[in-house]
Amino acid sequence: MTKQRFWERWLKGETKESLIEWLESQGVEIQMCVKKLTLKQIQWMTFEEDYAFFWATLDKKYTGLPVDLRLDEIGSLRKPKYLHYSEPLLTFQNHYDNKAHFDVLPMSISKNPQVLEDEEFIKIKSEDVEAVRRFVVQHHDLLMKHWRQEITTMELHEILKKEAEQDEALEKLVAEIRENMRIVKEKWKI
């Protein structure tokens, strides 16, 4: 999503509800607190890239991770003066329940991703943080394409979904091969 696309939508006379609906259709997770804002406040948050915090959720059921990830929809379009948000990063849940929380941990999107928070604030298991780190390493190029606005959140979802289906098919094939090997060993007493 780009600022220009937001402005184009706004200039066509959007209502609060239609703007929220459109943002959600773009993969932007809208929290309840945002829905309580006025149309003008939502437009301000939407158009002012420096202050907008729009994050697209990658649900744990699609990633296979124990927590949800959130990707910055504005990504590389953020102005460099906001250093924390001008570097490639994602956030992930710092808890295990399914409620919408603002308790998230930032992680750099890099070949060697780092949690950008002190260890004392991490509430989830270290192996789950490591799982997120491995996910970022495995999908680094894809996440960077999203960060640079080369692919949309919906395209990213589709690619990850296709990869998950391929992984599932491969696991099924490996299980079948192992079962066939077991049968051959039993039959030939190997």
Residue, then its C-alpha position, 0 to 999 in steps of 0.5 A: m500500500t502506498k500513500q498515493r493509494f490511500w489518498e486516492r481512496w480518501l478523495k473518492g469520499e470514503t466513509k469511516e466504515s468503508l475506509i476500515e473495510w478497505l484497510e482490512s481487505q488490504g490485510v491491515e489488522i484494525q484493532m477495536c481502539v481504532k474503530k472507535l476513532t472518527l473518520k478524520q482521525i483514521q484518515w490522519m493515521t492512514f495518510e501520515e506515514d510517520y505516525a501510522f502503525f499499520w501491521a498486517t497479521l500473519d496468523k500462526k495457523y498459516t506460518g506454523l509458528p506458535v505466535d502470530l507475526r505482524l508485518d509493517e504495511i508501510g515498510s520502506l516508505r517510512k521516513p528515515k527520521y523515524l529510525h526505529y521504523s525505517e529499518p526492516l522489522l516485524t513484530f510477533q506476539n509476546h504471549y500465547d492467547n488469541k486476543a488482540h494485544f499490543d504486547v509484541l516483540p520487534m525483530s529485525i528482518s535480516k540474515n541474522p535477525q535479532v529481537l530488538e527488546d531486552e530479554e527481561f521483557i520477553k514472556i514467551k519461551s526461548e525456543d518459540v523466539e528461535a522458531v520466529r528467528r528461523f522463519v525470518v531467515q528462511h523467508h528473508d527474501l520474501l519478507m524483504k520484498h514485502w518490506r520494499q512494497e514489491i509484493t502485497t500482504m495478500e500475495l505474501h499470504e498466498i506464497l506462504k500458503k502454497e509453501a505450507e501445502q508443498d511442505e505438507a505434501l512432501e511430509k506425506l511423501v516422506a511418510e509413505i516412503r518410510e512406510n514402504m521401506r518398513i514393509v520391504k524390510e519386513k518382507w525381505k527380513i532386512 
